[in-house]
Amino acid sequence: MRGIENQEHELKQEPHIKQEDGPEMMPRKLTWVDLFYALLGIIFLYLGVGYVMAWFASWWEYERVLLYVNGFVTQGMFLVVIIAIMKVRRWTWSDLGWKDVKGRYVGSVIAFYILTWIINIFYAAYLLQKGFTPPDTDVYTQLMGNATVVTFCLNLILAGMLAPIIEETMFRGIIFGSLQTYMGKWTAAAVSAAIFSGLHLQSYGFLPRFVLGMVLAYLVMKHKSIKPAVALHAVNNIVALLLVALSEGLV
């Protein structure tokens, strides 16, 4: 009888075992369905927004205004895709990586930020040695160049706040999370980083953004949350904005 009582006591103490309903179900994982919805949403987003912006550009002379409209609309539509996937698939923000981080991660963010900037410096030096400079028609050059207080604030909201939160939820939360179900973590990191970098539509910037994407995925793997990745993404963009502002005497 004592043995039976001990077994019953152990069952009561173990939260993962159900005595009446059978074994507890494993937590759901993101699947190819979520990946399909995310990529389909991105494709329609780029085609739709691109077509509308091209139509506006054909008669609207204020190109920089259109660039900002395009940036904010794109982030807004990314958020719509994310929320639609959550509603259809019944995910929570926690399922997409918005989990509390156990332990400190500020040190990791700072260390990897320094690493990515060292890589960026060497890469930029290599491009300059080859005689390459970004064209004046480059979107990011137009957005960040000729900075004013208004454009700096707009860039800070767009690149320093919205992009880190929304893009990390999409690329590391949904896409990277879905890919991990079917392939190794580093392969999933590389594929998601390639998608992340490629969708910035900047050929000469593909390599440094790919490296950044790999680092962001590593932070997610290490801390089991996308919050450190969001922090690094924000720091990376904000420091870039501050450096441009400093170079132009705005700050």
SEGUDREN-651310 format. One line per field, with one value per residue (C-alpha): residue number from 1; x, y, z. Coordinates in Angstrom, 2 decimals, padded with zeros to 5 digits. Layout:
<sites>
k (NUM; ...)
c1 (X; ...)
c2 (Y; ...)
c3 (Z; ...)
</sites>
This chain:
<sites>
k (1; 2; 3; 4; 5; 6; 7; 8; 9; 10; 11; 12; 13; 14; 15; 16; 17; 18; 19; 20; 21; 22; 23; 24; 25; 26; 27; 28; 29; 30; 31; 32; 33; 34; 35; 36; 37; 38; 39; 40; 41; 42; 43; 44; 45; 46; 47; 48; 49; 50; 51; 52; 53; 54; 55; 56; 57; 58; 59; 60; 61; 62; 63; 64; 65; 66; 67; 68; 69; 70; 71; 72; 73; 74; 75; 76; 77; 78; 79; 80; 81; 82; 83; 84; 85; 86; 87; 88; 89; 90; 91; 92; 93; 94; 95; 96; 97; 98; 99; 100; 101; 102; 103; 104; 105; 106; 107; 108; 109; 110; 111; 112; 113; 114; 115; 116; 117; 118; 119; 120; 121; 122; 123; 124; 125; 126; 127; 128; 129; 130; 131; 132; 133; 134; 135; 136; 137; 138; 139; 140; 141; 142; 143; 144; 145; 146; 147; 148; 149; 150; 151; 152; 153; 154; 155; 156; 157; 158; 159; 160; 161; 162; 163; 164; 165; 166; 167; 168; 169; 170; 171; 172; 173; 174; 175; 176; 177; 178; 179; 180; 181; 182; 183; 184; 185; 186; 187; 188; 189; 190; 191; 192; 193; 194; 195; 196; 197; 198; 199; 200; 201; 202; 203; 204; 205; 206; 207; 208; 209; 210; 211; 212; 213; 214; 215; 216; 217; 218; 219; 220; 221; 222; 223; 224; 225; 226; 227; 228; 229; 230; 231; 232; 233; 234; 235; 236; 237; 238; 239; 240; 241; 242; 243; 244; 245; 246; 247; 248; 249; 250; 251)
c1 (000.00; 002.85; 004.20; 000.85; 000.60; 004.09; 003.17; 000.01; 002.03; 004.57; 001.78; 000.34; 003.72; 004.46; 002.67; 003.42; 001.52; -002.24; -003.78; -007.20; -006.78; -003.64; -000.21; 000.05; 000.18; 003.45; 003.41; 002.54; 005.29; 005.23; 004.96; 005.18; 001.65; 002.84; 005.89; 003.64; 001.29; 004.22; 005.94; 002.67; 001.83; 005.27; 004.98; 001.56; 002.77; 005.80; 003.89; 000.90; 002.76; 005.34; 002.66; 000.83; 004.05; 005.13; 001.78; 002.13; 005.72; 004.56; 002.85; 003.95; 007.15; 008.07; 010.07; 011.31; 007.77; 006.87; 009.86; 008.61; 005.06; 006.37; 008.41; 005.58; 003.02; 005.37; 005.86; 002.13; 001.35; 003.96; 002.08; -001.22; 000.28; 001.60; -001.73; -003.61; -001.37; -001.92; -005.70; -005.96; -003.47; -004.42; -000.93; -000.08; 002.74; 004.62; 004.40; 006.12; 009.06; 007.91; 008.93; 010.59; 014.35; 015.99; 019.17; 020.90; 021.34; 022.62; 026.20; 025.38; 023.68; 026.66; 029.23; 027.46; 026.77; 030.51; 031.18; 028.74; 030.15; 033.71; 032.51; 030.70; 033.83; 036.00; 033.33; 032.92; 036.70; 036.81; 034.08; 035.86; 039.11; 037.30; 036.03; 032.40; 030.21; 026.43; 024.50; 022.52; 019.35; 019.83; 016.72; 018.61; 020.95; 017.94; 016.17; 019.18; 020.96; 020.35; 019.05; 016.78; 015.14; 011.91; 013.56; 015.70; 012.60; 010.81; 013.83; 014.05; 010.42; 010.64; 014.08; 014.74; 011.37; 008.94; 011.38; 013.12; 009.84; 007.87; 010.68; 012.03; 008.54; 008.22; 011.69; 012.95; 009.60; 007.61; 010.01; 012.98; 010.65; 008.86; 012.08; 013.48; 010.70; 012.11; 015.84; 018.80; 018.97; 021.93; 020.42; 017.17; 019.15; 020.95; 017.76; 015.86; 018.86; 019.04; 015.32; 015.68; 018.65; 017.29; 014.02; 015.92; 016.52; 020.07; 022.63; 025.80; 024.29; 023.29; 026.37; 026.39; 022.63; 022.98; 025.60; 023.31; 020.45; 022.62; 023.59; 019.96; 018.94; 021.75; 020.47; 017.02; 018.50; 020.60; 017.97; 014.80; 013.22; 013.26; 013.63; 017.47; 017.27; 014.87; 017.28; 020.29; 018.31; 017.23; 020.74; 022.18; 019.71; 019.71; 023.50; 023.60; 021.08; 023.08; 026.32; 024.70; 023.21; 026.62; 028.36; 025.89; 026.11; 022.52; 023.40)
c2 (000.00; 002.37; 001.88; 002.81; 005.89; 006.99; 006.62; 008.69; 011.35; 011.50; 011.85; 014.79; 016.47; 016.10; 018.85; 017.33; 014.06; 013.86; 011.05; 011.03; 012.58; 010.76; 012.24; 015.99; 017.15; 018.56; 022.34; 023.35; 024.34; 026.74; 024.78; 025.17; 026.59; 029.59; 029.93; 029.79; 032.45; 034.69; 034.42; 034.76; 037.86; 039.34; 038.66; 040.31; 043.14; 043.91; 043.59; 045.59; 048.38; 048.52; 048.92; 051.64; 053.54; 053.33; 054.77; 057.64; 058.26; 058.68; 061.98; 062.89; 064.95; 064.68; 061.45; 061.58; 061.84; 058.73; 056.89; 057.59; 056.65; 053.43; 052.66; 053.21; 051.41; 048.44; 048.12; 048.51; 045.77; 043.49; 043.93; 043.13; 039.88; 038.96; 039.60; 037.71; 034.67; 034.89; 035.03; 032.27; 029.95; 030.95; 031.92; 034.26; 036.82; 034.41; 031.72; 034.13; 034.65; 037.46; 035.65; 036.85; 036.48; 034.47; 036.16; 039.21; 039.81; 043.39; 042.13; 039.83; 042.65; 044.99; 042.32; 041.25; 044.83; 045.53; 042.35; 043.29; 046.80; 045.48; 043.32; 046.31; 048.46; 045.88; 045.31; 049.05; 049.45; 046.65; 048.30; 051.66; 050.01; 048.63; 052.13; 051.49; 054.12; 053.90; 055.53; 058.71; 056.86; 054.35; 054.37; 054.33; 057.09; 059.25; 058.57; 059.18; 061.87; 065.63; 065.04; 067.54; 067.35; 066.14; 063.45; 062.32; 061.85; 060.00; 057.74; 057.13; 056.00; 053.95; 052.35; 052.63; 051.48; 049.98; 047.98; 046.16; 045.15; 044.19; 042.71; 040.57; 039.21; 038.34; 037.09; 035.60; 034.88; 033.35; 032.55; 031.36; 029.63; 027.78; 026.72; 025.24; 022.64; 021.09; 021.78; 022.38; 025.61; 027.04; 026.13; 027.77; 030.80; 031.07; 030.75; 033.29; 035.66; 035.40; 036.21; 039.08; 040.57; 039.96; 041.74; 044.96; 045.06; 046.35; 044.14; 045.65; 045.54; 041.87; 040.47; 042.70; 042.30; 038.55; 038.53; 040.65; 038.22; 035.28; 037.10; 037.99; 034.35; 033.25; 035.60; 034.04; 030.55; 031.50; 033.37; 031.57; 034.95; 037.55; 040.42; 040.45; 040.39; 043.33; 045.21; 044.56; 045.47; 048.74; 049.61; 048.87; 051.18; 053.97; 054.23; 054.38; 057.25; 059.08; 058.73; 060.21; 063.03; 063.73; 063.73; 066.34; 068.50; 067.86; 066.49)
c3 (000.00; 000.79; -002.75; -004.29; -002.07; -003.15; -006.84; -006.36; -004.54; -007.43; -009.99; -008.08; -007.88; -011.62; -013.61; -017.02; -016.44; -016.68; -014.62; -016.31; -019.74; -020.79; -021.51; -021.98; -025.58; -026.84; -027.46; -031.01; -033.39; -036.30; -039.55; -043.31; -043.23; -041.23; -043.50; -046.57; -045.22; -044.29; -047.67; -049.56; -047.57; -048.25; -051.99; -052.25; -050.06; -052.21; -055.46; -054.27; -052.49; -055.28; -057.92; -055.99; -055.22; -058.86; -059.90; -057.44; -058.54; -062.14; -061.27; -057.72; -057.77; -054.08; -054.21; -050.63; -049.29; -051.29; -049.82; -046.30; -047.22; -048.73; -045.61; -043.16; -045.32; -045.73; -041.97; -041.44; -043.95; -042.37; -039.10; -040.82; -042.18; -038.73; -037.02; -039.77; -039.26; -035.51; -035.92; -038.52; -036.82; -033.25; -032.18; -029.33; -029.22; -026.98; -029.68; -032.08; -029.74; -027.45; -024.30; -021.13; -021.26; -018.51; -017.44; -018.81; -022.51; -022.73; -022.85; -025.77; -027.65; -027.20; -028.09; -031.27; -032.24; -032.10; -034.11; -036.86; -037.10; -037.41; -040.30; -041.82; -041.60; -043.35; -045.99; -046.62; -046.85; -049.41; -051.51; -051.37; -052.42; -055.44; -056.23; -055.34; -053.71; -053.13; -055.99; -055.28; -056.25; -053.41; -051.20; -047.91; -049.08; -049.96; -046.68; -044.43; -046.45; -046.13; -042.63; -040.91; -037.51; -039.15; -041.30; -038.37; -036.22; -039.03; -039.55; -035.81; -035.68; -038.87; -038.59; -034.87; -033.52; -036.02; -038.17; -035.27; -033.63; -036.74; -038.84; -035.99; -035.35; -039.04; -039.90; -036.64; -035.01; -037.88; -040.74; -038.69; -036.24; -039.05; -040.78; -037.56; -037.61; -040.79; -040.80; -038.54; -036.58; -038.51; -041.87; -040.81; -039.62; -042.97; -045.03; -042.92; -042.98; -046.78; -047.08; -044.61; -046.46; -049.95; -049.23; -048.51; -052.29; -052.01; -053.75; -052.28; -048.79; -048.98; -047.22; -044.11; -043.66; -044.08; -041.32; -039.17; -039.83; -038.72; -035.52; -034.81; -035.26; -032.93; -030.23; -030.60; -030.29; -027.28; -025.29; -026.50; -027.21; -029.97; -027.50; -027.63; -031.45; -031.40; -029.13; -031.40; -034.51; -032.90; -031.69; -035.13; -036.89; -034.31; -034.19; -038.00; -037.93; -035.26; -037.21; -040.32; -038.26; -036.69; -040.07; -041.33; -038.22; -037.17; -033.71)
</sites>
